Amino acid sequence: MKVVRHRTSAGPTLAVQLDDETIADLPPGVELAELLATDGLLHDAGEKARRTGERRALARAQLMAPLDPPTFRDFSTFPEHTAGSVKLLDPTAGLPPEFYEIPTFYFSNPYAIAGPHDDVPVPPGCELFDYELEVGAVVGRAGQDLTVEEAGDHIAGYVVLNDFSARDVQFHEMRMRLGPAKGKDTATTLGSVFVTADELEPHRSGASFDLEMEVRVNGELLGSDRLHNMAWSFPALAAYASRGTVIRPGDLLGSGTCQGGCLAELWGRHGWGHHPPLQPGDVVTTTVDGLGGTRNRIVAGSPSHPIHPWTSMATSLAE
């Protein structure tokens, strides 16, 4: 099943995508996470929408992110991306051994989730604005301390993900050996459609799926990869996320950036002059086979207001 979410006079409304041209509405006010929380409820609601839901032209729908995830963990699973990105700060660096020890992640901002066609503002104070092409897995069943074998049954489906990043802000804050935080805090766009896990089974390749991933800026292809090149599977991500805690319906687990999927990696491999950072007016387009994609225009953001400590080491020592 493919599910979209769009703006209507009654508010945000889920709909089943019937074909490339038509959607059928579910009742307004129903959210994807609540349908995922009960086994079979999404299927039943979708089947009812196919029979009785109001039908609309997909091309005329004002599409939103398919869900508002309560939490968003973004992992790092593509070794070639990581190997290229670390060269940005150290040209002699290689893939850190920890990459194959744990599927590391950071928590990002669920309030920053944006729609597949929304404008994306440049974050305050950012001069090195970047995109990141990923796929996100959506948790369908709650679980805690799951094994990898168990965790596969807790993934309900998938969505395209573009994690926009303020690189200069990110690098500055991570000198404190924390983060990233503000560097990832402004916008993460989700693809136009949530695709249930069964839809991707024909594309199964090892522990992942053989899906082509592409990202373009102003129509120019800048990066491509295949999803099955991820070194950690989505069940492994869900299992690690559940370790010592609970994952719940609607939680979003990002694959991390694919090879060639962001400017930071291209800068690391080819130098800072390889391609300019994103600027207002640029249009970033992502596509993933079977999952749709995003198309976002970059716009000017808010100014950065000064923030200062109320005291400093020098002042404290003088006193």
MIGU-433105 format. One record per residue: y, z, x of N, C-alpha, C in turn. Coordinates in steps of 0.05 Angstrom, whole numbers, plus 5000, padded with zeros to 4 digits. Each point is the difference from the previous one (the first is absolute). Layout:
<rs>
Y,Z,X,Y,Z,X,Y,Z,X .
...
</rs>
This chain:
<rs>
4976,5000,5017,5024,5000,4983,5025,5000,5018 .
5020,4986,4991,5026,4999,5013,5021,5012,4981 .
5015,5020,5010,5019,5014,4983,5028,4998,5013 .
5020,4993,4983,5027,4999,5009,5016,5021,4984 .
5024,5005,5008,5018,5019,4986,5028,4986,4999 .
5012,5000,4977,5025,4986,4997,5019,5015,4982 .
5026,4992,5002,5020,5013,4984,5001,4987,4972 .
5001,5017,4979,5003,4990,4973,5021,5017,4986 .
5007,4993,4976,5019,5016,4985,4990,5028,4994 .
4973,5003,5001,4988,5027,4995,4996,5016,5025 .
5008,4988,5023,4997,5014,5026,4978,4986,5016 .
4993,5011,5024,4979,4989,5017,4974,4998,4984 .
4988,4976,5002,4976,4995,4985,4979,4986,5017 .
4975,5011,5000,4978,4987,5013,4990,4977,4984 .
4989,4980,5014,4988,4977,4986,4977,4989,5016 .
4980,4989,4986,4978,4987,5013,5007,4971,5006 .
4995,4991,5024,5005,4972,5006,4977,4983,4990 .
5004,4983,4981,4978,4985,4988,4994,4975,5016 .
5020,4987,5011,4996,4977,5018,5026,4997,5016 .
5004,4977,5013,5023,4997,5017,5026,4999,4985 .
4999,4998,4974,5024,4996,4984,5006,5021,4980 .
4980,5016,4992,5003,5017,4976,4991,5029,5006 .
5015,5019,4988,4992,5028,5001,4999,5011,4972 .
4984,5022,4996,4998,5013,4974,5006,5029,5003 .
5019,5010,4985,5010,5027,5003,4981,5022,4991 .
5000,5022,5015,4989,5026,4991,5023,5014,4986 .
4994,5023,4986,5021,5015,4987,5021,5009,5020 .
5026,5000,4993,5021,5009,5019,4996,5030,5006 .
5008,5008,5024,4998,5028,5008,4975,5008,5014 .
4979,4983,4999,4975,5006,5013,5003,4992,5030 .
4992,5018,5018,5002,4995,5028,4972,4996,5012 .
5000,4984,5022,4974,4993,5012,4985,5025,5010 .
5013,5019,5012,4986,5023,5011,4985,5015,4978 .
5012,5003,4976,4987,5015,4979,4976,4984,4989 .
5001,4973,5001,4976,4985,4992,4978,5002,5020 .
5007,5002,5026,4980,5002,5021,4987,5028,5000 .
5013,5019,4989,4990,5028,5002,4974,5004,4984 .
4994,4983,4980,4976,5003,4984,4983,4975,5003 .
4975,5003,5009,4983,4977,5004,4998,4983,4975 .
5005,4974,5004,4997,4981,4977,5025,4997,4983 .
5020,5017,5003,5023,4999,4983,5017,4975,5005 .
5004,4992,5026,5015,4976,5006,4986,4976,4988 .
4973,4999,5004,4985,4977,4989,5003,4998,4970 .
4998,5022,4986,5002,5000,4971,5028,4992,4991 .
5020,5011,5013,5028,4993,4993,5005,4970,5005 .
4989,4991,5022,5004,4971,5007,4987,4982,4980 .
4976,5007,4992,4986,4983,4980,5014,5000,4973 .
5011,5023,4993,5015,5002,4975,5025,4982,5002 .
5014,5001,5023,5023,4984,5004,4994,4970,4998 .
4977,4992,5010,4991,4972,4998,4998,4991,4971 .
4991,5019,4983,4995,4993,4972,5026,5002,4983 .
5015,5020,5005,5022,5006,4981,5028,5002,5013 .
5002,5001,5026,5025,5004,5013,5019,4977,4997 .
5026,5005,5000,5020,4979,4998,4998,4983,5025 .
5000,4974,4996,4997,4981,5023,5028,4990,5008 .
5003,4998,5026,5025,4991,5012,4995,4981,5023 .
5020,4984,5006,4999,4982,5023,5004,5017,5026 .
4981,4998,5018,5002,5015,5025,5026,4993,5015 .
5007,4974,5000,5023,4991,5015,5026,5012,4990 .
5001,5010,4975,5024,5011,4989,5001,5030,5000 .
4978,5012,5009,4998,5030,5001,5017,5010,5023 .
5014,5022,4996,5015,5014,5021,4981,5020,5013 .
4986,4991,5021,4978,5015,5012,5011,5024,5016 .
4985,5022,4997,5006,5025,5015,4976,5005,5018 .
5002,5020,5017,4976,5010,5015,4979,5008,4979 .
4975,4993,5004,4979,5006,4980,4996,5029,4995 .
5008,5017,5019,4998,5029,4996,5021,5015,5017 .
5005,5025,4992,5016,5018,5016,4981,5020,5012 .
4991,4996,5025,4980,5018,5011,5011,5028,5005 .
4984,5021,4993,5010,5027,5005,5001,5006,5030 .
4983,4988,5016,5001,5003,5029,4995,4973,5013 .
5010,4997,5024,4996,4975,5015,4994,5006,5029 .
4976,4996,5008,4992,5003,5028,4997,4972,5012 .
5013,4995,5023,4999,4974,5013,4985,5003,5027 .
4978,4986,5002,4982,5002,5023,5006,4979,5021 .
4984,5000,5021,5001,4979,5021,4971,4991,5005 .
4993,4976,4991,4972,4991,5001,4996,4974,5015 .
5021,4985,5006,4997,4974,5013,5005,5003,5030 .
4979,4998,5017,5004,5006,5028,5019,4980,5015 .
5000,4975,4992,5017,4981,5014,5030,5006,4994 .
5005,5008,4976,5028,5008,4993,5009,5024,5017 .
4983,5020,5001,5007,5024,5016,5003,4994,5029 .
4982,4983,5011,5001,4993,5029,5026,4986,5006 .
5010,4983,4982,5025,4986,5005,5024,5018,4996 .
4999,5017,4980,5024,5016,4994,5006,5021,5022 .
4979,5011,5013,5005,5021,5020,5014,4988,5024 .
4998,4974,5004,5013,4987,5023,5031,4998,4997 .
5009,5006,4975,5029,4998,4996,5014,5022,5016 .
4988,5023,5002,5013,5023,5015,4988,5003,5028 .
4976,4988,5005,4988,5001,5026,4984,4975,5004 .
5010,4980,5015,4987,4974,5003,4972,5003,5013 .
4994,5022,5014,4974,5003,5012,4980,5014,4983 .
5009,5009,4976,4983,5017,4983,4978,4982,4987 .
4978,5013,4994,4978,4988,4986,4993,5016,4975 .
4979,4992,4987,4992,5013,4976,4992,5029,5006 .
5012,5020,4988,4993,5028,5007,4972,5006,4990 .
4985,5016,5016,4972,5006,4992,4998,5014,4973 .
5021,5014,4992,5000,5014,4975,4997,4981,4976 .
5007,4975,5004,4998,4980,4978,4972,4999,4988 .
4980,5002,5018,4972,4999,4990,4988,5027,4996 .
5016,5021,5002,4990,5027,4996,5006,5010,4971 .
5024,4994,4990,5007,5008,4973,5017,4977,4987 .
4998,4997,4974,5018,4981,4986,5026,5013,4994 .
5017,5001,5020,5025,5016,4998,5019,4989,4979 .
5016,5017,4988,5019,4991,4980,5025,5018,5000 .
5020,4991,4987,5024,5017,4994,5005,4999,4970 .
5012,5021,4990,5008,5000,4972,5027,4986,4997 .
5001,4981,4982,5025,4986,4994,5011,5009,4973 .
5022,4988,4992,5015,5010,4977,4993,4986,4974 .
4986,5013,4981,4993,4987,4975,5025,4993,4983 .
5023,5014,5005,5024,4993,4985,5012,4974,5010 .
4991,4990,5023,5011,4975,5011,4984,4975,4990 .
4980,5004,4983,4985,4977,4991,5018,4982,4983 .
4999,4974,5006,5016,4980,4986,4982,4977,4990 .
5011,4983,4983,4985,4979,4988,4997,4975,5017 .
4983,4982,4992,4993,4977,5016,5023,4980,5004 .
5021,5001,4983,5022,4982,5002,5027,5014,5001 .
4999,5026,5005,5025,5016,5002,5015,4994,5026 .
5027,5002,4999,5016,4999,5024,4994,5025,5017 .
5000,4997,5026,4995,5022,5019,5024,5005,5017 .
5013,5023,4999,5024,5006,5016,4993,5007,5029 .
5017,4992,5018,4997,5009,5027,5006,5030,5001 .
4983,5017,5012,5004,5029,5001,5026,5007,5014 .
5013,5022,4993,5024,5008,5013,4996,5004,5030 .
5018,4988,5016,4999,5003,5029,4980,4982,5014 .
4986,4983,4985,4979,4984,5012,5011,4973,5010 .
4992,4992,5024,5007,4974,5011,4975,4984,5007 .
4976,5013,4999,4975,4986,5006,4981,5003,4976 .
5007,4985,4979,4985,5002,4975,4976,4981,5001 .
4977,5010,4990,4974,4986,5004,4984,5001,4975 .
4980,4984,4998,4980,5000,4978,4973,5007,5011 .
4981,5006,4983,4972,5005,5008,4981,4991,4978 .
4985,4979,5006,4980,4989,4980,4975,5017,5001 .
4992,5011,4976,4977,5017,4998,4986,4995,4973 .
4977,5012,4997,4987,5002,4974,4996,5030,4994 .
5005,5008,4976,4996,5028,4992,4977,5004,4981 .
4984,5020,5006,4978,5008,4981,5011,5022,4982 .
4992,4999,4974,5009,5019,4981,4977,5018,4991 .
5003,5026,5003,4979,5019,4993,4997,5000,4969 .
4975,5000,4991,4994,5000,4972,4988,5026,4990 .
4986,5014,5017,4987,5025,4993,5007,5022,5020 .
5005,5024,4990,5007,5022,5018,4975,5007,5017 .
5005,5010,5024,4979,5009,5017,5010,5016,5024 .
4982,5016,5011,5007,5017,5023,4977,5000,5020 .
5007,4999,5025,4980,5001,5022,4978,4979,4996 .
5008,4975,4993,4981,4979,4994,4988,4989,5026 .
4975,4991,4998,4988,4984,5021,5010,4971,4996 .
4997,4984,5021,5008,4972,4997,4984,4986,4978 .
4974,5007,4998,4983,4988,4980,5010,5008,4972 .
5008,5025,4997,5010,5009,4974,5027,4988,4993 .
5017,4996,5021,5028,4993,4995,5003,4972,4988 .
4981,4982,5006,5003,4974,4989,5002,4999,4970 .
4986,5019,4986,5001,5001,4971,5026,5012,4990 .
5016,5011,5017,5026,5012,4992,5023,4980,5003 .
4995,4976,5009,5021,4980,5002,4999,4981,4975 .
5022,5000,4985,5000,4985,4975,5008,4971,5004 .
5017,4994,5020,5009,4973,5003,5021,4998,5023 .
5013,4977,5001,5016,4993,5023,5026,4986,4991 .
5020,5002,5018,5026,4988,4995,5013,4992,5027 .
5015,4979,5000,5015,4992,5024,5022,5021,5005 .
5006,5004,5025,5019,5021,5008,5018,4989,5023 .
5026,5004,4997,5018,4993,5022,5017,5025,5006 .
4994,5012,5023,5012,5025,5009,5024,4993,5017 .
5024,4999,4988,5024,4994,5015,5007,5023,5018 .
5010,4994,5024,5002,5020,5021,5027,4997,5016 .
5014,5022,5003,5024,5001,5016,4992,5008,5029 .
4995,4980,5017,4988,5005,5026,5017,5018,5018 .
5026,4995,5001,5017,5016,5018,5001,5029,4990 .
5001,5004,4974,5000,5027,4989,4973,5013,5006 .
4978,4985,4997,4973,5010,5005,4997,5008,5029 .
5008,4983,5019,4996,5006,5028,5017,5025,5008 .
5024,5002,4989,5017,5023,5007,4987,5026,4991 .
4992,5001,4975,4989,5025,4990,4973,5007,5012 .
4984,4980,5008,4974,5006,5011,5001,5010,5029 .
5023,5000,5012,5003,5014,5026,4995,5029,4997 .
5003,5011,4976,4994,5028,4995,4970,5005,4996 .
4984,4978,5003,4971,5001,4996,4992,5009,4972 .
5017,4991,4981,4994,5003,4971,5005,4973,4987 .
4991,4997,4976,5006,4976,4985,4978,4979,5004 .
5006,4976,4990,5026,4991,4991,5007,5012,4973 .
5026,5002,4995,5010,5012,4976,5022,4982,4988 .
5025,5004,5008,5022,4984,4990,4997,4970,5007 .
4985,4994,5021,4995,4973,5007,4984,4985,4979 .
4987,5015,4982,4983,4988,4980,5008,5008,4971 .
5024,5008,4997,5007,5016,4976,5015,4984,4978 .
5006,4975,5005,5018,4986,4981,4986,4982,4980 .
4980,4985,5009,4987,4981,4981,4972,4993,5009 .
4981,5002,4982,4973,4988,5003,4995,4984,4974 .
4998,4974,5003,4996,4984,4976,4970,4996,4996 .
4992,5001,4974,4972,4995,4993,4998,4972,4986 .
4977,4987,5004,4996,4974,4988,5000,5000,4970 .
5001,4977,4989,5004,4997,4971,4976,5009,4983 .
4977,5002,5013,4975,5005,4984,4982,5021,5014 .
4989,5018,4983,4978,5018,5009,4974,4986,4993 .
4982,4997,5020,4975,4986,4996,4977,5020,5003 .
4984,5002,4980,4978,5019,5001,4980,4992,5021 .
4986,5020,5011,4983,4996,5023,4978,4979,4995 .
4989,4999,4976,4979,4981,4995,5009,4971,5003 .
5026,4995,4996,5010,4972,5002,4998,4990,5029 .
5000,5018,5020,4999,4992,5028,4972,4998,5011 .
4980,5009,4985,4973,5000,5011,4990,4972,5009 .
5008,4978,4987,4992,4974,5010,5011,4994,5028 .
5020,5015,5008,5013,4996,5027,4990,5020,5020 .
4980,5016,4993,4990,5021,5018,4993,4988,5027 .
5009,5013,5021,4994,4992,5028,4997,5025,5016 .
4975,5008,5005,4995,5025,5014,5010,5023,4983 .
5016,5018,5012,5011,5023,4985,5026,4994,4987 .
5010,4975,5001,5025,4993,4989,4997,4974,4984 .
5022,4984,4999,5000,4976,4984,5013,4977,5016 .
4989,4976,4997,5010,4977,5015,5023,4988,4984 .
5024,5011,5003,5024,4990,4986,5021,4993,5020 .
5012,4977,4997,5022,4992,5018,5025,5014,4993 .
5015,5009,5020,5025,5015,4996,5022,4984,5015 .
5023,4996,4987,5022,4985,5013,5026,5013,4993 .
5019,4999,5019,5028,5009,4995,5019,4979,5010 .
5021,4995,4984,5020,4980,5007,5028,5013,4998 .
5018,4991,5017,5028,5007,4997,5016,4974,4997 .
5014,4998,4977,5015,4976,4993,4982,4975,5002 .
4975,5003,4991,4982,4978,4999,4984,4995,5026 .
5008,5012,5022,4987,4996,5025,4976,5019,5003 .
4976,4989,5005,4977,5017,5004,5002,5014,5027 .
5001,5027,4999,5002,5016,5024,4975,5015,5007 .
4982,5004,4981,4976,5015,5006,4978,4994,4980 .
4975,5001,5010,4977,4996,4982,4976,5014,5013 .
4981,5008,4983,4976,5014,5009,4981,4999,4976 .
4976,5012,5004,4981,5002,4979,4993,5030,4997 .
4998,5008,4975,4997,5029,4994,4975,5012,5013 .
4979,4984,5004,4976,5011,5011,5002,5006,5030 .
5023,4995,5012,5004,5007,5028,5008,5029,5003 .
5003,5015,4979,5006,5029,5002,4975,5014,5012 .
5005,5019,5018,4979,5014,5013,4989,5023,4984 .
5017,5011,4982,4992,5022,4983,4998,4990,4972 .
4979,5006,4985,4997,4991,4972,5017,5016,4981 .
5005,4990,4977,5015,5015,4980,4984,5025,4991 .
4973,5000,4997,4986,5025,4995,5004,5021,5022 .
5002,4990,5025,5005,5019,5022,5027,5013,4998 .
5020,4984,4991,5027,5010,4996,5000,5021,4978 .
4986,4994,4978,4999,5019,4978,4986,5026,5008 .
4978,4997,5015,4985,5024,5009,5018,5017,5018 .
5014,4988,5019,5017,5015,5018,5023,5013,4985 .
5012,4985,4981,5022,5011,4984,4991,5024,4984 .
4974,5001,4992,4990,5022,4983,4991,5024,5016 .
5000,4998,5027,4989,5021,5017,5018,5025,4997 .
4988,5022,4990,5015,5025,4998,5021,5000,4978 .
5000,4980,4983,5019,4999,4978,4989,4983,4978 .
5017,4992,4981,4991,4985,4977,5016,4974,4998 .
4986,4978,4995,5013,4975,4993,4998,4997,4969 .
5020,4989,4988,5001,4999,4971,5006,4971,4990 .
4995,4995,4975,5004,4973,4989,5029,4991,5004 .
5003,4976,5010,5026,4988,5005,5009,5003,5029 .
4987,5018,5016,5008,5002,5028,4997,4973,5014 .
5019,4994,5017,5000,4974,5014,4993,5003,5029 .
4981,4984,5010,4991,5001,5028,5006,4973,5013 .
5020,4999,5017,5007,4974,5013,4982,4994,5023 .
4994,4974,5003,4982,4991,5022,5014,5001,5027 .
5027,5003,5000,5015,4995,5024,5004,4970,5004 .
5017,4994,5019,5009,4972,5004,4978,4983,5012 .
4996,4976,4990,4981,4981,5011,5011,4988,5026 .
4983,4986,5015,5009,4987,5024,5022,4980,4994 .
5022,5001,5014,5023,4982,4996,5016,5007,4975 .
4994,5023,4988,5012,5006,4974,5027,5013,5000 .
5012,5003,5024,5027,5012,5001,5015,4990,5025 .
5026,5003,5000,5016,4992,5022,4996,5017,5025 .
4995,5026,4996,4997,5018,5022,4977,4991,5018 .
4978,4991,4988,4978,4990,5016,5007,4975,5015 .
5015,4982,4986,5008,4975,5013,5020,5006,5023 .
5017,5019,4996,5018,5008,5022,4985,5012,5023 .
4979,5015,4994,4984,5012,5021,4985,4979,5016 .
4991,4979,4987,4984,4980,5014,5018,4979,5013 .
5022,4993,4988,5016,4977,5009,5028,5007,5008 .
5009,5025,4997,5027,5007,5008,5019,5003,4976 .
5022,5015,5004,5018,5006,4978,5013,4975,4989 .
5002,4979,5016,5014,4975,4990,4982,4982,4984 .
4975,5008,4996,4981,4981,4986,5009,4993,4972 .
5010,5020,4985,5010,4995,4973,5020,5022,4993 .
5022,4993,4988,5020,5021,4993,4989,5019,4979 .
5010,5025,4999,4993,5018,4979,5010,4990,4973 .
4990,5012,4978,5008,4991,4974,5030,5006,4995 .
5013,4981,4986,5028,5003,4993,5004,4995,4971 .
5022,5010,4988,5006,4994,4972,5000,4969,4996 .
4987,4992,4978,4996,4972,4994,4973,4989,5007 .
4986,5013,5019,4972,4992,5006,4982,5005,4976 .
4980,4983,4998,4979,5003,4979,4973,5002,5013 .
4986,5023,4995,4974,5005,5011,4979,4996,4979 .
4981,4983,5006,4978,4993,4981,4973,5007,5012 .
4984,5014,4985,4972,5006,5009,4981,4988,4980 .
4976,4992,5010,4979,4992,4982,4973,5009,5012 .
4982,5008,4982,4973,5007,5008,4981,4987,4979 .
4980,4985,5010,4981,4987,4982,4990,5019,4979 .
5001,4992,4974,4989,5015,4979,5016,5024,4991 .
5021,5007,5015,5017,5024,4993,5029,4993,4994 .
5007,4975,5003,5028,4993,4994,5018,5006,5024 .
5024,5011,4995,5018,5005,5022,5026,5011,4991 .
5020,4998,5017,5027,5010,4995,5020,4979,5010 .
5024,5002,4988,5023,4983,5010,5025,5017,4996 .
5011,5009,5022,5023,5019,4999,5023,4990,5017 .
5024,5001,4988,5024,4992,5014,5012,5025,5013 .
5009,4998,5024,5013,5022,5015,5029,5000,4992 .
5011,5024,4994,5028,5002,4992,5012,5023,5017 .
5027,5000,5001,5014,5021,5015,4994,5027,4987 .
4997,5020,5017,4995,5027,4991,5024,5018,5001 .
4996,5026,4998,5021,5020,5000,5008,5006,5029 .
5025,5010,5004,5007,5008,5027,4986,5026,5008 .
4999,5005,5026,4988,5024,5010,5021,5021,5003 .
4998,5022,4985,5020,5021,5001,4993,5019,5023 .
5020,5009,5016,4994,5017,5023,4987,5027,4991 .
4981,5009,5017,4988,5026,4996,4999,5014,5027 .
5010,5024,5001,5002,5014,5026,4987,5028,4998 .
4988,5010,5022,4990,5028,4999,5023,5019,4998 .
4995,5023,4988,5022,5020,4997,5006,5014,5026 .
4980,4998,5019,5004,5012,5026,4986,4982,5020 .
5004,5006,5025,4986,4985,5021,4992,5020,5022 .
4982,4990,5018,4990,5017,5022,5023,5009,5017 .
5019,4981,5006,5023,5007,5017,5017,5022,4987 .
5005,4998,4974,5016,5020,4986,4986,5027,5000 .
4973,5000,4995,4985,5024,4999,5000,5014,5027 .
4997,4985,5022,4999,5012,5026,5027,5012,5008 .
5022,4986,4992,5027,5010,5006,5005,5026,4986 .
4989,5004,4977,5004,5025,4985,4982,5022,5012 .
</rs>
